[in-house]
Amino acid sequence: MPRPGSHKYDTERARTRKRLENEGVASDKAADERAKEELRERGMRPAKATERAEGPKGER
């Protein structure tokens, strides 16, 4: 899943926001908040750090 702040996340949030606006579920500002909530519920959260992010073994 894309991480918040990435281009793919922003694109998905915009599509979700537009869908909510077109369905009449929420106003413009409320649709943005609901889109963020929906993406959070779907599991679009920041990725956890991995061992690879720690750098070369000599620097640990």
N, CA and C of each residue as an Amber inpcrd file, in Angstrom:
protein
   180
   0.8330000  -1.1660000   0.0000000   0.0000000   0.0000000   0.0000000
   0.8930000   1.2490000   0.0000000   0.4640000   2.2730000  -0.7090000
   1.2670000   3.5010000  -0.7090000   1.2560000   4.1940000   0.6470000
   2.3270000   4.9090000   0.9170000   2.4510000   5.6150000   2.1940000
   1.8960000   7.0260000   2.0590000   1.3340000   7.5700000   3.1420000
   0.8630000   8.9590000   3.1060000   1.9800000   9.9000000   2.6830000
   1.6490000  10.8240000   1.8080000   2.6330000  11.7660000   1.2920000
   3.1940000  11.3620000  -0.0550000   3.0390000  10.0940000  -0.4290000
   3.5460000   9.6510000  -1.7290000   2.5590000  10.0570000  -2.8270000
   3.0340000  10.0800000  -4.0430000   2.1930000  10.4600000  -5.1820000
   1.0140000   9.5000000  -5.3340000   1.2760000   8.2240000  -5.1940000
   0.2210000   7.2210000  -5.3560000  -0.8570000   7.3860000  -4.2790000
  -0.4390000   7.6790000  -3.0550000  -1.4040000   7.9080000  -1.9620000
  -2.2550000   9.1330000  -2.2670000  -1.6150000  10.2250000  -2.7150000
  -2.3480000  11.4510000  -3.0280000  -3.3460000  11.2230000  -4.1550000
  -2.9560000  10.4400000  -5.1500000  -3.8560000  10.1240000  -6.2600000
  -5.0540000   9.3200000  -5.7770000  -4.8040000   8.3310000  -4.9540000
  -5.8860000   7.5010000  -4.4180000  -6.8150000   8.3270000  -3.5230000
  -6.2410000   9.2240000  -2.7190000  -7.0600000  10.0800000  -1.8630000
  -7.9390000  11.0080000  -2.7030000  -7.3900000  11.5490000  -3.7880000
  -8.1600000  12.4360000  -4.6600000  -9.3140000  11.6770000  -5.3250000
  -9.0510000  10.4580000  -5.7700000 -10.1180000   9.6510000  -6.3890000
 -11.2240000   9.3330000  -5.3950000 -10.8220000   8.9810000  -4.1790000
 -11.8050000   8.6700000  -3.1350000 -12.6030000   9.9160000  -2.7700000
 -11.9220000  11.0520000  -2.6480000 -12.5960000  12.3140000  -2.3250000
 -13.6060000  12.6820000  -3.4130000 -13.2180000  12.5480000  -4.6780000
 -14.1040000  12.8730000  -5.7970000 -15.3300000  11.9550000  -5.8060000
 -15.1060000  10.6690000  -5.5110000 -16.2280000   9.7210000  -5.4610000
 -17.2120000  10.1110000  -4.3680000 -16.6950000  10.4850000  -3.1990000
 -17.5610000  10.8910000  -2.0940000 -18.3460000  12.1580000  -2.4380000
 -17.6990000  13.1100000  -3.1130000 -18.3770000  14.3340000  -3.5200000
 -19.4860000  14.0250000  -4.5230000 -19.1940000  13.1740000  -5.5000000
 -20.1750000  12.8410000  -6.5350000 -21.3620000  12.0650000  -5.9820000
 -21.1210000  11.2460000  -4.9630000 -22.2030000  10.4920000  -4.3400000
 -23.0350000  11.3640000  -3.4140000 -22.5470000  12.5630000  -3.1230000
 -23.2630000  13.4660000  -2.2390000 -23.1490000  13.0810000  -0.7750000
 -22.1850000  12.2510000  -0.4620000 -21.9870000  11.7840000   0.9180000
 -21.4340000  12.9060000   1.7840000 -20.5500000  13.7360000   1.2190000
 -19.9040000  14.7690000   2.0100000 -19.6320000  16.0000000   1.1520000
 -19.5180000  17.1540000   1.8110000 -19.1620000  18.3890000   1.1180000
 -17.6820000  18.3420000   0.7530000 -17.1950000  19.3730000   0.0990000
 -15.8060000  19.3890000  -0.3530000 -14.8150000  19.1590000   0.7840000
 -14.9150000  19.9580000   1.8320000 -13.9500000  19.8470000   2.9370000
 -14.1360000  18.5390000   3.7020000 -15.3780000  18.1600000   3.9480000
 -15.6490000  16.9220000   4.6810000 -15.2360000  15.6970000   3.8590000
 -15.3390000  15.8000000   2.5420000 -14.9730000  14.6780000   1.6820000
 -13.4810000  14.3710000   1.7980000 -12.6630000  15.4010000   1.9360000
 -11.2280000  15.1860000   2.0690000 -10.9170000  14.4310000   3.3570000
 -11.5530000  14.8260000   4.4490000 -11.3460000  14.1390000   5.7300000
 -11.8480000  12.6950000   5.6770000 -13.0020000  12.4870000   5.0620000
 -13.5460000  11.1270000   4.9540000 -12.6700000  10.2610000   4.0700000
 -12.0980000  10.8490000   3.0080000 -11.1990000  10.0920000   2.1310000
  -9.9690000   9.6380000   2.8980000  -9.4020000  10.5220000   3.7270000
  -8.2400000  10.1590000   4.5390000  -8.5940000   9.0220000   5.4860000
  -9.7690000   9.1060000   6.1000000 -10.2050000   8.0570000   7.0260000
 -10.3760000   6.7200000   6.3120000 -10.9900000   6.7580000   5.1190000
 -11.1910000   5.5200000   4.3520000  -9.8570000   4.8690000   4.0100000
  -8.8940000   5.6600000   3.5770000  -7.5880000   5.1050000   3.2140000
  -6.8830000   4.5360000   4.4310000  -7.0310000   5.1890000   5.5760000
  -6.4440000   4.6730000   6.8150000  -7.0690000   3.3350000   7.1770000
  -8.3950000   3.2320000   6.9980000  -9.0960000   1.9830000   7.3170000
  -8.6840000   0.8560000   6.3810000  -8.3770000   1.1990000   5.1240000
  -7.9720000   0.1890000   4.1430000  -6.5490000  -0.2840000   4.3520000
  -5.8440000   0.3470000   5.2660000  -4.4920000  -0.1110000   5.5520000
  -3.4060000   0.6950000   4.9000000  -3.6900000   1.8590000   4.4070000
  -2.6600000   2.6980000   3.7950000  -1.9900000   3.5050000   4.8970000
  -1.0530000   2.8740000   5.5780000  -0.3270000   3.4980000   6.6830000
   1.1500000   3.5380000   6.3340000   1.9020000   4.3550000   7.0310000
   3.3430000   4.4030000   6.7580000   4.0030000   3.0420000   6.9820000
   4.9570000   2.7380000   6.1460000   5.6780000   1.4710000   6.2680000
   6.6050000   1.5130000   7.4740000   6.7850000   0.3760000   8.0970000
   7.6960000   0.2910000   9.2320000   9.1280000   0.2140000   8.7270000
  10.0460000   0.6790000   9.5330000  11.4640000   0.6360000   9.1710000
  11.9270000  -0.8150000   9.1250000  12.7760000  -1.1120000   8.1860000
  13.3250000  -2.4550000   8.0460000  14.8040000  -2.4300000   8.3720000
  15.4210000  -3.6040000   8.4120000  16.8540000  -3.6840000   8.6620000
  17.6230000  -2.9300000   7.5900000  17.1070000  -2.9280000   6.3870000
  17.7860000  -2.2650000   5.2880000  17.9360000  -0.7600000   5.5620000
  16.9890000  -0.1910000   6.2750000  17.0310000   1.2450000   6.5680000
  18.1090000   1.5970000   7.5870000  18.6830000   0.6090000   8.2430000
  19.6990000   0.8710000   9.2580000  21.0650000   1.1780000   8.6690000
  21.2950000   0.8860000   7.4240000  22.5760000   1.1670000   6.7830000
  23.4770000  -0.0530000   6.7770000  24.6960000   0.1180000   6.2890000
  25.6500000  -1.0080000   6.2190000  25.9420000  -1.5660000   7.6070000
  26.2760000  -2.8370000   7.6650000  26.5230000  -3.5040000   8.9450000
  27.6540000  -2.8430000   9.7240000  28.6350000  -2.2930000   9.0650000
  29.7570000  -1.6660000   9.7530000  29.3610000  -0.4050000  10.5130000
  28.2210000   0.2090000  10.1740000  27.8000000   1.4600000  10.8070000
  26.8070000   1.2180000  11.9370000  26.4270000  -0.0260000  12.2050000
  25.4220000  -0.2970000  13.2400000  25.9790000  -0.2110000  14.6140000
